[in-house]
Amino acid sequence: MILNGAVVIGDLVFYALAVDTMGFFITSLIFLTALFVAFEVSWRWIAPLAAGTTVLLHFSFYSLLHVPLPWGWLEGIAW
């Protein structure tokens, strides 16, 4: 339980430090994958859940709320 709490805090610190450089998509995938592994989500669900959640969050912020998220390393393919 303490380890899971440390993973959550470490994950949040990682996100805050890395999102501007790496971009939302990459950082979010790493962030969610780390959380899913820490909380013992089945391995076959981790990739689809992380990818789906990332796309849904980006759509929600970008299209519905009009909040730009950083593209980072993927700036060349930004729409």
PDB file of N, CA, C and O in Angstrom:
ATOM      1  N   MET A   1       0.817  -1.183   0.000  1.00  0.00           N
ATOM      2  CA  MET A   1       0.000   0.000   0.000  1.00  0.00           C
ATOM      3  C   MET A   1       0.872   1.262   0.000  1.00  0.00           C
ATOM      4  O   MET A   1       0.578   2.220  -0.716  1.00  0.00           O
ATOM      5  N   ILE A   2       1.929   1.263   0.792  1.00  0.00           N
ATOM      6  CA  ILE A   2       2.844   2.409   0.820  1.00  0.00           C
ATOM      7  C   ILE A   2       3.547   2.547  -0.522  1.00  0.00           C
ATOM      8  O   ILE A   2       3.765   3.658  -1.005  1.00  0.00           O
ATOM      9  N   LEU A   3       3.900   1.411  -1.123  1.00  0.00           N
ATOM     10  CA  LEU A   3       4.547   1.439  -2.429  1.00  0.00           C
ATOM     11  C   LEU A   3       3.628   2.054  -3.476  1.00  0.00           C
ATOM     12  O   LEU A   3       4.078   2.845  -4.305  1.00  0.00           O
ATOM     13  N   ASN A   4       2.352   1.703  -3.447  1.00  0.00           N
ATOM     14  CA  ASN A   4       1.403   2.277  -4.404  1.00  0.00           C
ATOM     15  C   ASN A   4       1.280   3.790  -4.227  1.00  0.00           C
ATOM     16  O   ASN A   4       1.196   4.532  -5.206  1.00  0.00           O
ATOM     17  N   GLY A   5       1.270   4.239  -2.978  1.00  0.00           N
ATOM     18  CA  GLY A   5       1.225   5.676  -2.719  1.00  0.00           C
ATOM     19  C   GLY A   5       2.454   6.378  -3.254  1.00  0.00           C
ATOM     20  O   GLY A   5       2.361   7.472  -3.809  1.00  0.00           O
ATOM     21  N   ALA A   6       3.614   5.746  -3.087  1.00  0.00           N
ATOM     22  CA  ALA A   6       4.860   6.317  -3.604  1.00  0.00           C
ATOM     23  C   ALA A   6       4.845   6.357  -5.126  1.00  0.00           C
ATOM     24  O   ALA A   6       5.346   7.307  -5.728  1.00  0.00           O
ATOM     25  N   VAL A   7       4.274   5.330  -5.750  1.00  0.00           N
ATOM     26  CA  VAL A   7       4.184   5.312  -7.214  1.00  0.00           C
ATOM     27  C   VAL A   7       3.289   6.445  -7.703  1.00  0.00           C
ATOM     28  O   VAL A   7       3.619   7.104  -8.689  1.00  0.00           O
ATOM     29  N   VAL A   8       2.175   6.680  -7.039  1.00  0.00           N
ATOM     30  CA  VAL A   8       1.270   7.759  -7.434  1.00  0.00           C
ATOM     31  C   VAL A   8       1.975   9.114  -7.325  1.00  0.00           C
ATOM     32  O   VAL A   8       1.918   9.922  -8.252  1.00  0.00           O
ATOM     33  N   ILE A   9       2.634   9.357  -6.200  1.00  0.00           N
ATOM     34  CA  ILE A   9       3.338  10.630  -6.010  1.00  0.00           C
ATOM     35  C   ILE A   9       4.481  10.770  -7.018  1.00  0.00           C
ATOM     36  O   ILE A   9       4.650  11.827  -7.626  1.00  0.00           O
ATOM     37  N   GLY A  10       5.258   9.708  -7.192  1.00  0.00           N
ATOM     38  CA  GLY A  10       6.346   9.741  -8.169  1.00  0.00           C
ATOM     39  C   GLY A  10       5.843   9.952  -9.585  1.00  0.00           C
ATOM     40  O   GLY A  10       6.463  10.662 -10.376  1.00  0.00           O
ATOM     41  N   ASP A  11       4.720   9.335  -9.898  1.00  0.00           N
ATOM     42  CA  ASP A  11       4.116   9.483 -11.222  1.00  0.00           C
ATOM     43  C   ASP A  11       3.682  10.928 -11.468  1.00  0.00           C
ATOM     44  O   ASP A  11       3.884  11.462 -12.559  1.00  0.00           O
ATOM     45  N   LEU A  12       3.094  11.550 -10.468  1.00  0.00           N
ATOM     46  CA  LEU A  12       2.672  12.944 -10.603  1.00  0.00           C
ATOM     47  C   LEU A  12       3.863  13.885 -10.776  1.00  0.00           C
ATOM     48  O   LEU A  12       3.809  14.827 -11.567  1.00  0.00           O
ATOM     49  N   VAL A  13       4.935  13.624 -10.031  1.00  0.00           N
ATOM     50  CA  VAL A  13       6.149  14.439 -10.170  1.00  0.00           C
ATOM     51  C   VAL A  13       6.736  14.243 -11.570  1.00  0.00           C
ATOM     52  O   VAL A  13       7.117  15.208 -12.233  1.00  0.00           O
ATOM     53  N   PHE A  14       6.804  12.981 -12.013  1.00  0.00           N
ATOM     54  CA  PHE A  14       7.290  12.691 -13.371  1.00  0.00           C
ATOM     55  C   PHE A  14       6.469  13.452 -14.410  1.00  0.00           C
ATOM     56  O   PHE A  14       7.031  14.084 -15.304  1.00  0.00           O
ATOM     57  N   TYR A  15       5.152  13.393 -14.296  1.00  0.00           N
ATOM     58  CA  TYR A  15       4.285  14.069 -15.266  1.00  0.00           C
ATOM     59  C   TYR A  15       4.554  15.571 -15.284  1.00  0.00           C
ATOM     60  O   TYR A  15       4.698  16.169 -16.350  1.00  0.00           O
ATOM     61  N   ALA A  16       4.621  16.168 -14.114  1.00  0.00           N
ATOM     62  CA  ALA A  16       4.825  17.619 -14.028  1.00  0.00           C
ATOM     63  C   ALA A  16       6.154  18.040 -14.647  1.00  0.00           C
ATOM     64  O   ALA A  16       6.239  19.095 -15.275  1.00  0.00           O
ATOM     65  N   LEU A  17       7.182  17.228 -14.474  1.00  0.00           N
ATOM     66  CA  LEU A  17       8.503  17.574 -15.000  1.00  0.00           C
ATOM     67  C   LEU A  17       8.673  17.237 -16.475  1.00  0.00           C
ATOM     68  O   LEU A  17       9.449  17.893 -17.170  1.00  0.00           O
ATOM     69  N   ALA A  18       7.963  16.226 -16.963  1.00  0.00           N
ATOM     70  CA  ALA A  18       8.219  15.717 -18.306  1.00  0.00           C
ATOM     71  C   ALA A  18       7.227  16.161 -19.374  1.00  0.00           C
ATOM     72  O   ALA A  18       7.544  16.094 -20.562  1.00  0.00           O
ATOM     73  N   VAL A  19       6.044  16.610 -18.991  1.00  0.00           N
ATOM     74  CA  VAL A  19       4.998  16.834 -19.990  1.00  0.00           C
ATOM     75  C   VAL A  19       5.362  17.901 -21.013  1.00  0.00           C
ATOM     76  O   VAL A  19       5.011  17.755 -22.184  1.00  0.00           O
ATOM     77  N   ASP A  20       6.043  18.955 -20.624  1.00  0.00           N
ATOM     78  CA  ASP A  20       6.379  19.996 -21.604  1.00  0.00           C
ATOM     79  C   ASP A  20       7.403  19.513 -22.624  1.00  0.00           C
ATOM     80  O   ASP A  20       7.337  19.889 -23.794  1.00  0.00           O
ATOM     81  N   THR A  21       8.341  18.691 -22.195  1.00  0.00           N
ATOM     82  CA  THR A  21       9.375  18.191 -23.091  1.00  0.00           C
ATOM     83  C   THR A  21       8.877  17.027 -23.937  1.00  0.00           C
ATOM     84  O   THR A  21       9.032  17.031 -25.158  1.00  0.00           O
ATOM     85  N   MET A  22       8.281  16.037 -23.293  1.00  0.00           N
ATOM     86  CA  MET A  22       7.867  14.817 -23.986  1.00  0.00           C
ATOM     87  C   MET A  22       6.509  14.952 -24.664  1.00  0.00           C
ATOM     88  O   MET A  22       6.235  14.266 -25.648  1.00  0.00           O
ATOM     89  N   GLY A  23       5.676  15.816 -24.153  1.00  0.00           N
ATOM     90  CA  GLY A  23       4.333  15.979 -24.702  1.00  0.00           C
ATOM     91  C   GLY A  23       3.310  15.160 -23.947  1.00  0.00           C
ATOM     92  O   GLY A  23       3.645  14.223 -23.222  1.00  0.00           O
ATOM     93  N   PHE A  24       2.054  15.533 -24.132  1.00  0.00           N
ATOM     94  CA  PHE A  24       0.973  14.894 -23.399  1.00  0.00           C
ATOM     95  C   PHE A  24       0.823  13.424 -23.736  1.00  0.00           C
ATOM     96  O   PHE A  24       0.697  12.600 -22.831  1.00  0.00           O
ATOM     97  N   PHE A  25       0.833  13.071 -25.020  1.00  0.00           N
ATOM     98  CA  PHE A  25       0.574  11.683 -25.421  1.00  0.00           C
ATOM     99  C   PHE A  25       1.587  10.714 -24.812  1.00  0.00           C
ATOM    100  O   PHE A  25       1.199   9.727 -24.187  1.00  0.00           O
ATOM    101  N   ILE A  26       2.854  10.983 -24.985  1.00  0.00           N
ATOM    102  CA  ILE A  26       3.890  10.080 -24.489  1.00  0.00           C
ATOM    103  C   ILE A  26       3.898  10.041 -22.966  1.00  0.00           C
ATOM    104  O   ILE A  26       3.962   8.966 -22.369  1.00  0.00           O
ATOM    105  N   THR A  27       3.832  11.209 -22.340  1.00  0.00           N
ATOM    106  CA  THR A  27       3.868  11.283 -20.888  1.00  0.00           C
ATOM    107  C   THR A  27       2.650  10.592 -20.277  1.00  0.00           C
ATOM    108  O   THR A  27       2.772   9.884 -19.278  1.00  0.00           O
ATOM    109  N   SER A  28       1.492  10.796 -20.869  1.00  0.00           N
ATOM    110  CA  SER A  28       0.279  10.181 -20.352  1.00  0.00           C
ATOM    111  C   SER A  28       0.317   8.661 -20.484  1.00  0.00           C
ATOM    112  O   SER A  28      -0.129   7.951 -19.583  1.00  0.00           O
ATOM    113  N   LEU A  29       0.843   8.162 -21.590  1.00  0.00           N
ATOM    114  CA  LEU A  29       0.960   6.711 -21.756  1.00  0.00           C
ATOM    115  C   LEU A  29       1.877   6.108 -20.687  1.00  0.00           C
ATOM    116  O   LEU A  29       1.551   5.076 -20.101  1.00  0.00           O
ATOM    117  N   ILE A  30       3.005   6.741 -20.438  1.00  0.00           N
ATOM    118  CA  ILE A  30       3.928   6.253 -19.407  1.00  0.00           C
ATOM    119  C   ILE A  30       3.284   6.361 -18.025  1.00  0.00           C
ATOM    120  O   ILE A  30       3.368   5.433 -17.220  1.00  0.00           O
ATOM    121  N   PHE A  31       2.644   7.494 -17.760  1.00  0.00           N
ATOM    122  CA  PHE A  31       1.972   7.757 -16.487  1.00  0.00           C
ATOM    123  C   PHE A  31       0.934   6.676 -16.191  1.00  0.00           C
ATOM    124  O   PHE A  31       0.949   6.073 -15.118  1.00  0.00           O
ATOM    125  N   LEU A  32       0.041   6.436 -17.139  1.00  0.00           N
ATOM    126  CA  LEU A  32      -1.024   5.465 -16.929  1.00  0.00           C
ATOM    127  C   LEU A  32      -0.498   4.038 -16.865  1.00  0.00           C
ATOM    128  O   LEU A  32      -0.990   3.234 -16.073  1.00  0.00           O
ATOM    129  N   THR A  33       0.485   3.715 -17.681  1.00  0.00           N
ATOM    130  CA  THR A  33       1.065   2.378 -17.634  1.00  0.00           C
ATOM    131  C   THR A  33       1.677   2.095 -16.267  1.00  0.00           C
ATOM    132  O   THR A  33       1.486   1.010 -15.718  1.00  0.00           O
ATOM    133  N   ALA A  34       2.405   3.050 -15.717  1.00  0.00           N
ATOM    134  CA  ALA A  34       2.998   2.882 -14.392  1.00  0.00           C
ATOM    135  C   ALA A  34       1.921   2.680 -13.326  1.00  0.00           C
ATOM    136  O   ALA A  34       2.068   1.826 -12.452  1.00  0.00           O
ATOM    137  N   LEU A  35       0.855   3.451 -13.395  1.00  0.00           N
ATOM    138  CA  LEU A  35      -0.224   3.289 -12.421  1.00  0.00           C
ATOM    139  C   LEU A  35      -0.917   1.937 -12.570  1.00  0.00           C
ATOM    140  O   LEU A  35      -1.197   1.273 -11.573  1.00  0.00           O
ATOM    141  N   PHE A  36      -1.192   1.528 -13.796  1.00  0.00           N
ATOM    142  CA  PHE A  36      -1.859   0.253 -14.013  1.00  0.00           C
ATOM    143  C   PHE A  36      -0.999  -0.921 -13.542  1.00  0.00           C
ATOM    144  O   PHE A  36      -1.519  -1.885 -12.980  1.00  0.00           O
ATOM    145  N   VAL A  37       0.303  -0.843 -13.766  1.00  0.00           N
ATOM    146  CA  VAL A  37       1.204  -1.900 -13.289  1.00  0.00           C
ATOM    147  C   VAL A  37       1.226  -1.916 -11.768  1.00  0.00           C
ATOM    148  O   VAL A  37       1.153  -2.984 -11.161  1.00  0.00           O
ATOM    149  N   ALA A  38       1.325  -0.740 -11.139  1.00  0.00           N
ATOM    150  CA  ALA A  38       1.374  -0.655  -9.680  1.00  0.00           C
ATOM    151  C   ALA A  38       0.105  -1.200  -9.039  1.00  0.00           C
ATOM    152  O   ALA A  38       0.160  -1.829  -7.982  1.00  0.00           O
ATOM    153  N   PHE A  39      -1.028  -0.963  -9.673  1.00  0.00           N
ATOM    154  CA  PHE A  39      -2.296  -1.424  -9.115  1.00  0.00           C
ATOM    155  C   PHE A  39      -2.746  -2.756  -9.694  1.00  0.00           C
ATOM    156  O   PHE A  39      -3.913  -3.130  -9.583  1.00  0.00           O
ATOM    157  N   GLU A  40      -1.808  -3.471 -10.314  1.00  0.00           N
ATOM    158  CA  GLU A  40      -1.964  -4.856 -10.759  1.00  0.00           C
ATOM    159  C   GLU A  40      -3.121  -5.087 -11.730  1.00  0.00           C
ATOM    160  O   GLU A  40      -3.868  -6.058 -11.606  1.00  0.00           O
ATOM    161  N   VAL A  41      -3.252  -4.191 -12.684  1.00  0.00           N
ATOM    162  CA  VAL A  41      -4.212  -4.397 -13.765  1.00  0.00           C
ATOM    163  C   VAL A  41      -3.650  -5.501 -14.655  1.00  0.00           C
ATOM    164  O   VAL A  41      -2.436  -5.600 -14.828  1.00  0.00           O
ATOM    165  N   SER A  42      -4.513  -6.317 -15.210  1.00  0.00           N
ATOM    166  CA  SER A  42      -4.086  -7.407 -16.081  1.00  0.00           C
ATOM    167  C   SER A  42      -3.248  -6.864 -17.241  1.00  0.00           C
ATOM    168  O   SER A  42      -3.587  -5.841 -17.836  1.00  0.00           O
ATOM    169  N   TRP A  43      -2.159  -7.554 -17.554  1.00  0.00           N
ATOM    170  CA  TRP A  43      -1.243  -7.092 -18.609  1.00  0.00           C
ATOM    171  C   TRP A  43      -1.930  -6.927 -19.952  1.00  0.00           C
ATOM    172  O   TRP A  43      -1.562  -6.041 -20.724  1.00  0.00           O
ATOM    173  N   ARG A  44      -2.904  -7.746 -20.245  1.00  0.00           N
ATOM    174  CA  ARG A  44      -3.569  -7.636 -21.553  1.00  0.00           C
ATOM    175  C   ARG A  44      -4.447  -6.398 -21.657  1.00  0.00           C
ATOM    176  O   ARG A  44      -4.834  -6.018 -22.762  1.00  0.00           O
ATOM    177  N   TRP A  45      -4.772  -5.759 -20.539  1.00  0.00           N
ATOM    178  CA  TRP A  45      -5.606  -4.566 -20.529  1.00  0.00           C
ATOM    179  C   TRP A  45      -4.811  -3.271 -20.448  1.00  0.00           C
ATOM    180  O   TRP A  45      -5.343  -2.202 -20.748  1.00  0.00           O
ATOM    181  N   ILE A  46      -3.557  -3.349 -20.050  1.00  0.00           N
ATOM    182  CA  ILE A  46      -2.790  -2.124 -19.795  1.00  0.00           C
ATOM    183  C   ILE A  46      -2.646  -1.259 -21.045  1.00  0.00           C
ATOM    184  O   ILE A  46      -2.964  -0.070 -21.001  1.00  0.00           O
ATOM    185  N   ALA A  47      -2.183  -1.816 -22.141  1.00  0.00           N
ATOM    186  CA  ALA A  47      -1.965  -1.018 -23.358  1.00  0.00           C
ATOM    187  C   ALA A  47      -3.261  -0.421 -23.900  1.00  0.00           C
ATOM    188  O   ALA A  47      -3.299   0.776 -24.185  1.00  0.00           O
ATOM    189  N   PRO A  48      -4.337  -1.219 -24.054  1.00  0.00           N
ATOM    190  CA  PRO A  48      -5.561  -0.603 -24.583  1.00  0.00           C
ATOM    191  C   PRO A  48      -6.169   0.440 -23.638  1.00  0.00           C
ATOM    192  O   PRO A  48      -6.688   1.458 -24.095  1.00  0.00           O
ATOM    193  N   LEU A  49      -6.109   0.195 -22.340  1.00  0.00           N
ATOM    194  CA  LEU A  49      -6.646   1.172 -21.390  1.00  0.00           C
ATOM    195  C   LEU A  49      -5.833   2.461 -21.394  1.00  0.00           C
ATOM    196  O   LEU A  49      -6.397   3.555 -21.405  1.00  0.00           O
ATOM    197  N   ALA A  50      -4.513   2.334 -21.384  1.00  0.00           N
ATOM    198  CA  ALA A  50      -3.657   3.525 -21.378  1.00  0.00           C
ATOM    199  C   ALA A  50      -3.841   4.330 -22.663  1.00  0.00           C
ATOM    200  O   ALA A  50      -3.965   5.554 -22.614  1.00  0.00           O
ATOM    201  N   ALA A  51      -3.860   3.661 -23.794  1.00  0.00           N
ATOM    202  CA  ALA A  51      -4.021   4.358 -25.075  1.00  0.00           C
ATOM    203  C   ALA A  51      -5.413   4.982 -25.191  1.00  0.00           C
ATOM    204  O   ALA A  51      -5.542   6.140 -25.589  1.00  0.00           O
ATOM    205  N   GLY A  52      -6.437   4.233 -24.852  1.00  0.00           N
ATOM    206  CA  GLY A  52      -7.804   4.745 -24.937  1.00  0.00           C
ATOM    207  C   GLY A  52      -8.047   5.923 -24.011  1.00  0.00           C
ATOM    208  O   GLY A  52      -8.676   6.908 -24.399  1.00  0.00           O
ATOM    209  N   THR A  53      -7.550   5.821 -22.790  1.00  0.00           N
ATOM    210  CA  THR A  53      -7.713   6.906 -21.830  1.00  0.00           C
ATOM    211  C   THR A  53      -6.968   8.149 -22.290  1.00  0.00           C
ATOM    212  O   THR A  53      -7.474   9.263 -22.150  1.00  0.00           O
ATOM    213  N   THR A  54      -5.773   7.971 -22.835  1.00  0.00           N
ATOM    214  CA  THR A  54      -4.991   9.103 -23.332  1.00  0.00           C
ATOM    215  C   THR A  54      -5.723   9.815 -24.464  1.00  0.00           C
ATOM    216  O   THR A  54      -5.811  11.043 -24.473  1.00  0.00           O
ATOM    217  N   VAL A  55      -6.239   9.061 -25.405  1.00  0.00           N
ATOM    218  CA  VAL A  55      -6.956   9.667 -26.532  1.00  0.00           C
ATOM    219  C   VAL A  55      -8.230  10.354 -26.041  1.00  0.00           C
ATOM    220  O   VAL A  55      -8.545  11.458 -26.485  1.00  0.00           O
ATOM    221  N   LEU A  56      -8.957   9.719 -25.139  1.00  0.00           N
ATOM    222  CA  LEU A  56     -10.177  10.314 -24.605  1.00  0.00           C
ATOM    223  C   LEU A  56      -9.890  11.607 -23.843  1.00  0.00           C
ATOM    224  O   LEU A  56     -10.612  12.592 -23.996  1.00  0.00           O
ATOM    225  N   LEU A  57      -8.850  11.603 -23.033  1.00  0.00           N
ATOM    226  CA  LEU A  57      -8.480  12.823 -22.302  1.00  0.00           C
ATOM    227  C   LEU A  57      -8.062  13.940 -23.257  1.00  0.00           C
ATOM    228  O   LEU A  57      -8.450  15.094 -23.078  1.00  0.00           O
ATOM    229  N   HIS A  58      -7.267  13.591 -24.272  1.00  0.00           N
ATOM    230  CA  HIS A  58      -6.849  14.607 -25.234  1.00  0.00           C
ATOM    231  C   HIS A  58      -8.053  15.180 -25.962  1.00  0.00           C
ATOM    232  O   HIS A  58      -8.170  16.396 -26.111  1.00  0.00           O
ATOM    233  N   PHE A  59      -8.938  14.321 -26.411  1.00  0.00           N
ATOM    234  CA  PHE A  59     -10.149  14.793 -27.093  1.00  0.00           C
ATOM    235  C   PHE A  59     -10.954  15.706 -26.172  1.00  0.00           C
ATOM    236  O   PHE A  59     -11.422  16.763 -26.598  1.00  0.00           O
ATOM    237  N   SER A  60     -11.115  15.307 -24.927  1.00  0.00           N
ATOM    238  CA  SER A  60     -11.903  16.097 -23.972  1.00  0.00           C
ATOM    239  C   SER A  60     -11.303  17.482 -23.753  1.00  0.00           C
ATOM    240  O   SER A  60     -12.014  18.486 -23.793  1.00  0.00           O
ATOM    241  N   PHE A  61     -10.009  17.530 -23.524  1.00  0.00           N
ATOM    242  CA  PHE A  61      -9.375  18.819 -23.271  1.00  0.00           C
ATOM    243  C   PHE A  61      -9.277  19.662 -24.544  1.00  0.00           C
ATOM    244  O   PHE A  61      -9.584  20.854 -24.525  1.00  0.00           O
ATOM    245  N   TYR A  62      -8.852  19.047 -25.641  1.00  0.00           N
ATOM    246  CA  TYR A  62      -8.578  19.792 -26.867  1.00  0.00           C
ATOM    247  C   TYR A  62      -9.859  20.231 -27.577  1.00  0.00           C
ATOM    248  O   TYR A  62      -9.982  21.392 -27.968  1.00  0.00           O
ATOM    249  N   SER A  63     -10.795  19.328 -27.742  1.00  0.00           N
ATOM    250  CA  SER A  63     -11.989  19.623 -28.533  1.00  0.00           C
ATOM    251  C   SER A  63     -13.138  20.193 -27.711  1.00  0.00           C
ATOM    252  O   SER A  63     -13.782  21.153 -28.134  1.00  0.00           O
ATOM    253  N   LEU A  64     -13.396  19.626 -26.562  1.00  0.00           N
ATOM    254  CA  LEU A  64     -14.545  20.053 -25.781  1.00  0.00           C
ATOM    255  C   LEU A  64     -14.250  21.265 -24.906  1.00  0.00           C
ATOM    256  O   LEU A  64     -15.064  22.185 -24.823  1.00  0.00           O
ATOM    257  N   LEU A  65     -13.096  21.268 -24.257  1.00  0.00           N
ATOM    258  CA  LEU A  65     -12.761  22.354 -23.335  1.00  0.00           C
ATOM    259  C   LEU A  65     -11.870  23.428 -23.953  1.00  0.00           C
ATOM    260  O   LEU A  65     -11.664  24.484 -23.355  1.00  0.00           O
ATOM    261  N   HIS A  66     -11.338  23.161 -25.154  1.00  0.00           N
ATOM    262  CA  HIS A  66     -10.443  24.087 -25.860  1.00  0.00           C
ATOM    263  C   HIS A  66      -9.214  24.449 -25.024  1.00  0.00           C
ATOM    264  O   HIS A  66      -8.790  25.604 -24.978  1.00  0.00           O
ATOM    265  N   VAL A  67      -8.656  23.433 -24.368  1.00  0.00           N
ATOM    266  CA  VAL A  67      -7.435  23.602 -23.589  1.00  0.00           C
ATOM    267  C   VAL A  67      -6.313  22.916 -24.362  1.00  0.00           C
ATOM    268  O   VAL A  67      -6.339  21.697 -24.533  1.00  0.00           O
ATOM    269  N   PRO A  68      -5.330  23.680 -24.831  1.00  0.00           N
ATOM    270  CA  PRO A  68      -4.234  23.043 -25.577  1.00  0.00           C
ATOM    271  C   PRO A  68      -3.326  22.244 -24.644  1.00  0.00           C
ATOM    272  O   PRO A  68      -2.964  22.702 -23.561  1.00  0.00           O
ATOM    273  N   LEU A  69      -2.977  21.066 -25.079  1.00  0.00           N
ATOM    274  CA  LEU A  69      -2.040  20.235 -24.332  1.00  0.00           C
ATOM    275  C   LEU A  69      -0.718  20.209 -25.087  1.00  0.00           C
ATOM    276  O   LEU A  69      -0.719  20.261 -26.317  1.00  0.00           O
ATOM    277  N   PRO A  70       0.413  20.129 -24.382  1.00  0.00           N
ATOM    278  CA  PRO A  70       1.711  20.167 -25.061  1.00  0.00           C
ATOM    279  C   PRO A  70       1.941  18.937 -25.938  1.00  0.00           C
ATOM    280  O   PRO A  70       1.619  17.812 -25.555  1.00  0.00           O
ATOM    281  N   TRP A  71       2.508  19.179 -27.130  1.00  0.00           N
ATOM    282  CA  TRP A  71       2.801  18.094 -28.058  1.00  0.00           C
ATOM    283  C   TRP A  71       4.203  17.535 -27.853  1.00  0.00           C
ATOM    284  O   TRP A  71       4.443  16.364 -28.147  1.00  0.00           O
ATOM    285  N   GLY A  72       5.125  18.337 -27.359  1.00  0.00           N
ATOM    286  CA  GLY A  72       6.476  17.858 -27.083  1.00  0.00           C
ATOM    287  C   GLY A  72       7.150  17.275 -28.302  1.00  0.00           C
ATOM    288  O   GLY A  72       7.228  17.920 -29.347  1.00  0.00           O
ATOM    289  N   TRP A  73       7.637  16.051 -28.169  1.00  0.00           N
ATOM    290  CA  TRP A  73       8.367  15.384 -29.246  1.00  0.00           C
ATOM    291  C   TRP A  73       7.504  15.117 -30.472  1.00  0.00           C
ATOM    292  O   TRP A  73       8.046  14.860 -31.548  1.00  0.00           O
ATOM    293  N   LEU A  74       6.206  15.169 -30.351  1.00  0.00           N
ATOM    294  CA  LEU A  74       5.310  14.902 -31.471  1.00  0.00           C
ATOM    295  C   LEU A  74       4.828  16.178 -32.158  1.00  0.00           C
ATOM    296  O   LEU A  74       3.838  16.165 -32.891  1.00  0.00           O
ATOM    297  N   GLU A  75       5.535  17.274 -31.915  1.00  0.00           N
ATOM    298  CA  GLU A  75       5.150  18.575 -32.489  1.00  0.00           C
ATOM    299  C   GLU A  75       5.016  18.513 -34.010  1.00  0.00           C
ATOM    300  O   GLU A  75       4.162  19.195 -34.577  1.00  0.00           O
ATOM    301  N   GLY A  76       5.821  17.730 -34.662  1.00  0.00           N
ATOM    302  CA  GLY A  76       5.802  17.641 -36.119  1.00  0.00           C
ATOM    303  C   GLY A  76       4.526  17.051 -36.684  1.00  0.00           C
ATOM    304  O   GLY A  76       4.213  17.277 -37.853  1.00  0.00           O
ATOM    305  N   ILE A  77       3.780  16.297 -35.884  1.00  0.00           N
ATOM    306  CA  ILE A  77       2.550  15.685 -36.390  1.00  0.00           C
ATOM    307  C   ILE A  77       1.305  16.276 -35.719  1.00  0.00           C
ATOM    308  O   ILE A  77       0.214  15.717 -35.834  1.00  0.00           O
ATOM    309  N   ALA A  78       1.464  17.387 -35.032  1.00  0.00           N
ATOM    310  CA  ALA A  78       0.326  18.017 -34.344  1.00  0.00           C
ATOM    311  C   ALA A  78      -0.696  18.492 -35.360  1.00  0.00           C
ATOM    312  O   ALA A  78      -0.340  18.961 -36.441  1.00  0.00           O
ATOM    313  N   TRP A  79      -1.967  18.367 -35.007  1.00  0.00           N
ATOM    314  CA  TRP A  79      -3.027  18.859 -35.896  1.00  0.00           C
ATOM    315  C   TRP A  79      -3.582  20.152 -35.413  1.00  0.00           C
ATOM    316  O   TRP A  79      -4.483  20.710 -36.040  1.00  0.00           O
TER     317      TRP A  79
END
